[in-house]
Amino acid sequence: MLHTLGTMKRSSLLPSLVLLALPACQRRAADAAPAVVSADAARGSVAEHGGVLALSANLRAEVLAQPDGRVLTYVTTPQGAPMQPSSVRVGLRKPDGRVQSVPVTYDPAAHAYVGRAAGVPPGQYPVEVSVQPSPTAAPVQMLTAPVVLASTVQPPAPRHGGQVTVVGDRAVEVAIARTGDVATFWTTLEGEPIAPAQIEAPSLVVKVGGRDRPVALRPSGVALVGHFDVGAHTRFEVGLPSVSIGGAVYLGAEAPSVVVVATIPGVVFVERPVARPAVVVAHPARPTLVFAEPAPSVLVLQPAGWAPHGRGHDDHDDHDDHGRHRGHDDDDRGHGRGHGRGR
């Protein structure tokens, strides 16, 4: 839903430039000690795009609100050369001093970081800009004069007991259960569900005891889900450091006040960690060694020239038979010869 505000005179938009340490999400700005930059230091600076300027020693941010609720943030050098730093975060300071985050993505065509003002009515809001020039550099925090938002986007109503945050042209509902289950449900601005496969959000950050605790997410049905130890807490600040939607990477998405609910219906959550089975390594029993005495060996000695009895007998028999046969044949021959002579 789009809310609009009547046209206001541009003369009321002349910036008073302030340098401020950006407070944590939804923390009162009064808790930080701002360093004020005098108006004389900004005099002569021109907002190239017709927006509102914020300056630091080495950076310049210009914030421009569009009629459709988009907020463009141009980050440049003091000379006006476009920059694409490591990280940019944008937030609207509300009348109560709290900050409503505006997740932004870099638009190479516009050379600006683009997001949508959501969760606040149309009106005038100072804009906090935090720029980290490089991964190892400290963030530079700046605050603009009030920027007129002629229209803002209202997020769709939550369906799972969580808190809804607008991220570009999408919305995400973050819900946390007493069991420690956390789920993120992505939809269009009209509330139509978006399949988790279209969203790349590998993790979220939960602030517990003043410290950020990362929680890994995985797809499960209609949501991206994770798990962490809730403890006795009943409310959490949740951040999505980096979300990719259709190739556009959004930075600074936050759900500043997620109330813990009893259960989150309709979702299969992360499998509970199962204790690993105890592995007992049993040493093999030592083998029993049995030493058996060897059987005695019997050695038979045979004298030289000795032949088995059976073989000697056969030779003798053959010799006797041979002799007998010869004698018999001789008798037969002699007998035959005698008979012939007598006739």
C-alpha positions, 0 to 999 in steps of 0.5 A: 500500500502506498501512502502519499504526502502533499507537496511541500516547499523545497525551501524547507528542505535546506540541509543542516549537515550533521555527522553522527555515530549511527546507533544500532537498529531501533536504539535511540539516537540520543545514546550516541554522541554526535559530532556536529559539522558546522553549516559553514563547512557545507556552505557552497556544496551543491546537491547534484541530484536535488537531494539532501546532503550529508558530508564527512571528511572523505565522503559525501552522501546525497539522499533523494526521495522519489514520489513512488516511495523509493529512496536513492542514496548517492555516495561520492568523494568530496569532489563528486566522483561516484563510489561503490564502497564495501557496505552502505546502510541507510535508515530513517530516524523516526520522531521517537528517535528510533531508526527504521532501516531501508535495505538498499541495493546498488543500481549501476545505471543510476550510480546510486543505492536504491531502497524503499521507505516502508513501515513509516507514514509519509513525512519528514525524516532525517536519514542516517547513512553508514558507509564502509569504504573497504572491508578493513576500514571503519564505517563512516556515519552521517546524518542528513537534514530531514528528507521529505517522503511524499509516499511510503510503502506499508508492508503486508500483514504478517501471517506467521506471527512474525515481523515483516520488513520490506526489502526492495520490491519484496517483503520478508516475515521473520518469525521465531518460536520458543523452541529456537526455530526461526523462519523467513517467509518471502512475499511480494509487496502484495503478500503473494508467496515467493519460493525460497529458491528465488531468494539467496539468504544464506544466514541471518544474524540474531542479537543475543546479549548484545552480541551478533549470533549468525544463524544458517538458513536452508530451504524448507517448504515455503520458508528459509529456516534455521535454529538457535538457542532462544533461552529466556529471551522473548524478543530479538533484533534480527538482521539479514546482512546480505540478501540476493533477489533476482541478482540484486544484492540488498544490504541492511535488512533488519527486523528490529523487534521480533517477538518469540511465539509458541509455534510457527505453523506450516513449516518443517524446520531444521532437523534437530541435532541427533547425538552421535552414537557412542563408538566403543572400540574393543581391542581384539583379544590376544590369541592363545598360543599352544606349543605342541611337542613334535611327534618322534621321528622313526628312522629305519636303516637299511644295510648296503646290498640288502634287497627285499625278501620277496624280490630275491625269492622271485629271482630264485624261482625264475632261476629254478624254473628256468633250470627245470625247463631246460632239463625237461626239454633236454630229456624230451629231446634225448628221448626223441632221438633214442626212439628214432634210432631204434626204428 
